[in-house]
Structures are given as C-alpha cells and as structure tokens.
Amino acid sequence: MYPSSHYHFENLDFLAQIVKASPLATFITYFEGEIYSTPLPFILKDDTLLAHIDKQNPQASHLSQVPILLHFHLADTYISPQDYSSAQQLPTWNYIKAQVWGKAEILPPTQIVPSLIAQTTSFEGKKENTFILSEDNEKMQRYKNYITAFAVKIEKYEVRLKLSQDKNEADREKALQKMLQNANPNYRELIKNLQMQGIKV
C-alpha cells in the first residue's frame, strides 16, 4: 500500500494544525489540457478552506469548474545514515505534508471583505501589536474589486507524516532532532501535539 500506513493519517485535527502552521499551499488545477499552479495562503473553517486570488490569474476563470488539489508543506529534511544511532541504514527524506482534494465555490462580492478580514486575523495570530484589518480600510476597499474570494469544500485529504516511524526509538529521536534543527516554532508545536496523542515521532 502506498503511502505506507504508518506514514498516512486521515485526521482532520492534524490537517488543521498543518494548515494553521503553514498556510501557504500550492493551488493546482487542470483545465483544457493545461496544468496551472499558484502559491496561495488558506485558512481552514470546519471542512472548508478559504482563500482569494487575483482576477488576472488564469486559474480565477476556471477554479469553480474543475477539481482542486492543494498541497501544504510544513517541514522536511534529508536524513543521512550517519544521523542514526544504529548501523546499516539507508539515506531517506523525512517530511510533514498534507494534500487536499475538493471543489471550489466563488464567494459573492459581499463576502470578499469578511473573508479578507478572517484570513488576516488568522495569519496575524496573537502576537503583540497585532495588525487589525478593518472593514473601512481604504486600500482594501479599492483593491477588493480586483480579487476573487473562494471556498474549497474538502472532499478528500491525506496527511503524510514521514518521521522514521519504522525505526527504533533511538533512531526516531535522532531523526527528529535533525528535523528540528531547521524547523520553525510551528513545527515544534505540532510535534509536541503528535507526541501527546501517542504518535511515535
């Protein structure tokens, strides 16, 4: 079976954590014999992903007509055999990623501003001196007519956590430390959550 079952999770909570930690997805469509791809940030609301796209982007004209594929990437790293404690290992690449398949619905013009505010609020987080995007923001009001807000209803998703789960505890810890060397705080928080839920990482 591909991917191996110990790397493959159908857990909406894991998906939500990945989208929150790394919202910039590769937005992929196939239309009239051509593949289109754009990096777009998304937020997850229940089982729906929200985003917006420039109306001049070719994908804006067909996104509601075709299936959607989104690829979220959180973290990855090369694992050398020298990174493990035990001998006779092979090189590999560990990663945390998620793929989402769905159908897009264009939101009405009245939902553009609320959608932009919701996305900005999510991306700003809870840091000090948080920027607040208000409804009467003049620049947003000028530019809202040049974008299309849309929602992707999730039909299927896969969370892939390849974290040396097939290795012994000592090797898993070595691989985890290698990943953490270049990881952002969001990745560390996800690892903590996975460990609390009994996932061997």
C-alpha positions as CSV (number, residue, x, y, z in Angstrom):
1,M,0.0,0.0,0.0
2,Y,1.3,3.5,-0.9
3,P,1.9,5.5,1.1
4,S,2.8,3.1,3.9
5,S,0.1,3.1,6.6
6,H,2.5,4.3,9.3
7,Y,3.1,7.5,7.3
8,H,-0.5,8.1,6.3
9,F,-3.1,9.7,8.6
10,E,-6.7,10.7,8.0
11,N,-7.1,13.1,11.0
12,L,-8.8,16.4,10.5
13,D,-7.1,17.8,13.6
14,F,-3.7,17.1,12.1
15,L,-4.7,18.7,8.9
16,A,-5.9,21.8,10.8
17,Q,-2.6,22.1,12.6
18,I,-0.6,21.9,9.4
19,V,-2.8,24.5,7.6
20,K,-2.5,26.8,10.6
21,A,1.3,26.3,10.9
22,S,2.0,26.6,7.1
23,P,-1.0,28.2,5.3
24,L,0.7,28.8,2.0
25,A,-0.4,26.0,-0.3
26,T,0.3,25.1,-3.9
27,F,-3.0,25.5,-5.6
28,I,-3.3,23.2,-8.5
29,T,-5.9,22.9,-11.3
30,Y,-6.1,21.2,-14.7
31,F,-8.1,23.0,-17.4
32,E,-8.4,22.4,-21.1
33,G,-5.2,20.4,-21.3
34,E,-3.0,22.6,-19.1
35,I,-1.9,22.3,-15.5
36,Y,-2.0,25.5,-13.5
37,S,-0.2,26.2,-10.2
38,T,-0.2,29.1,-7.8
39,P,1.0,29.6,-4.2
40,L,-1.9,30.8,-2.2
41,P,-2.5,31.1,1.6
42,F,-5.6,29.4,3.0
43,I,-7.4,29.2,6.3
44,L,-9.5,26.3,7.5
45,K,-13.0,26.7,8.8
46,D,-14.6,23.4,9.7
47,D,-14.3,21.3,6.5
48,T,-13.8,24.3,4.2
49,L,-10.7,26.2,3.1
50,L,-10.9,29.9,2.3
51,A,-8.6,32.0,0.1
52,H,-8.6,34.7,-2.5
53,I,-7.0,35.0,-5.9
54,D,-6.1,37.9,-8.3
55,K,-8.8,38.0,-11.1
56,Q,-6.0,38.3,-13.6
57,N,-4.7,34.9,-12.6
58,P,-5.8,32.3,-15.3
59,Q,-7.0,30.0,-12.5
60,A,-9.6,32.5,-11.4
61,S,-11.6,32.0,-14.6
62,H,-11.9,28.2,-14.2
63,L,-11.5,27.4,-10.5
64,S,-15.2,26.6,-9.9
65,Q,-15.3,24.4,-13.0
66,V,-12.6,21.8,-12.1
67,P,-11.4,19.6,-9.3
68,I,-9.0,21.4,-6.9
69,L,-5.7,19.9,-5.5
70,L,-4.0,21.7,-2.6
71,H,-0.5,20.8,-1.4
72,F,0.5,22.0,2.1
73,H,4.2,21.7,3.1
74,L,5.3,22.1,6.7
75,A,8.7,20.7,7.1
76,D,11.2,18.3,5.5
77,T,14.9,17.3,5.9
78,Y,17.4,14.9,4.4
79,I,18.3,12.1,6.9
80,S,21.8,10.6,6.4
81,P,22.7,7.1,7.6
82,Q,25.1,9.0,9.8
83,D,22.2,10.7,11.6
84,Y,21.0,7.4,13.1
85,S,22.4,5.5,16.1
86,S,22.2,2.1,14.5
87,A,24.2,0.8,11.6
88,Q,23.1,-0.5,8.2
89,Q,20.6,2.3,7.5
90,L,19.9,4.0,4.1
91,P,19.6,7.6,3.3
92,T,16.0,9.0,3.3
93,W,14.0,12.2,3.3
94,N,11.5,12.9,6.2
95,Y,8.6,15.3,5.8
96,I,5.3,16.6,7.1
97,K,2.9,17.4,4.3
98,A,-0.9,17.4,3.5
99,Q,-2.8,17.1,0.3
100,V,-6.4,18.2,-0.1
101,W,-8.9,17.5,-2.9
102,G,-12.1,19.4,-3.3
103,K,-14.4,21.6,-5.3
104,A,-14.2,25.4,-5.2
105,E,-17.1,27.8,-4.9
106,I,-16.7,31.5,-5.7
107,L,-18.0,33.6,-2.8
108,P,-20.4,36.5,-3.5
109,P,-18.9,40.1,-3.5
110,T,-20.4,40.8,-0.1
111,Q,-18.2,38.0,1.3
112,I,-14.9,39.4,0.0
113,V,-14.2,41.8,2.8
114,P,-15.2,39.4,5.7
115,S,-13.1,36.7,4.0
116,L,-10.0,39.0,3.8
117,I,-10.5,40.1,7.5
118,A,-10.8,36.4,8.6
119,Q,-7.6,35.5,6.8
120,T,-5.7,38.4,8.1
121,T,-6.8,37.8,11.6
122,S,-5.7,34.2,11.4
123,F,-2.3,35.0,9.8
124,E,-1.6,37.8,12.4
125,G,-2.1,35.4,15.3
126,K,-1.8,36.5,18.9
127,K,1.5,38.4,18.7
128,E,2.0,41.8,20.3
129,N,0.9,44.9,18.3
130,T,-1.2,42.7,16.0
131,F,-2.4,44.4,12.8
132,I,-6.1,44.6,12.6
133,L,-7.7,44.9,9.1
134,S,-10.9,47.0,9.5
135,E,-13.8,47.0,7.1
136,D,-13.3,50.6,6.3
137,N,-9.6,50.2,5.2
138,E,-9.4,52.4,2.2
139,K,-6.8,50.4,0.3
140,M,-8.7,47.2,0.8
141,Q,-11.9,48.8,-0.4
142,R,-10.1,49.9,-3.6
143,Y,-8.5,46.6,-4.3
144,K,-11.4,44.2,-3.4
145,N,-12.8,44.5,-6.9
146,Y,-9.6,43.0,-8.4
147,I,-9.8,39.7,-6.5
148,T,-12.0,36.7,-6.3
149,A,-12.7,35.2,-2.9
150,F,-13.5,31.5,-2.9
151,A,-14.0,28.5,-0.7
152,V,-12.8,24.9,-1.2
153,K,-15.1,22.2,0.2
154,I,-12.9,19.3,1.3
155,E,-13.8,16.1,-0.4
156,K,-10.7,14.1,0.5
157,Y,-7.4,14.7,2.2
158,E,-4.2,13.0,3.2
159,V,-1.8,13.9,6.0
160,R,1.6,12.4,5.4
161,L,4.0,12.3,8.4
162,K,7.2,10.5,7.4
163,L,9.2,10.8,10.6
164,S,11.2,7.5,10.7
165,Q,8.3,5.7,12.4
166,D,9.7,2.4,11.1
167,K,12.9,2.8,13.1
168,N,13.7,2.1,16.7
169,E,13.2,4.7,19.4
170,A,16.8,5.9,19.4
171,D,16.9,6.4,15.7
172,R,13.5,8.1,15.7
173,E,14.8,10.6,18.2
174,K,18.0,11.2,16.1
175,A,15.8,11.8,13.0
176,L,13.5,14.1,15.0
177,Q,16.5,16.2,16.2
178,K,17.8,16.5,12.7
179,M,14.4,17.8,11.5
180,L,14.2,20.2,14.5
181,Q,17.5,21.9,13.5
182,N,15.8,23.8,10.7
183,A,12.2,23.8,11.9
184,N,10.1,26.8,12.8
185,P,8.2,27.1,16.1
186,N,5.0,25.9,14.5
187,Y,6.6,22.6,13.6
188,R,7.8,22.1,17.1
189,E,4.3,22.7,18.4
190,L,2.9,20.1,16.0
191,I,5.5,17.5,17.1
192,K,4.5,18.1,20.7
193,N,0.8,17.6,19.9
194,L,1.6,14.4,17.9
195,Q,3.6,13.0,20.8
196,M,0.7,13.8,23.3
197,Q,-1.6,11.8,21.0
198,G,0.7,8.8,21.1
199,I,2.2,9.1,17.6
200,K,5.7,7.7,17.6
201,V,8.0,10.5,16.3
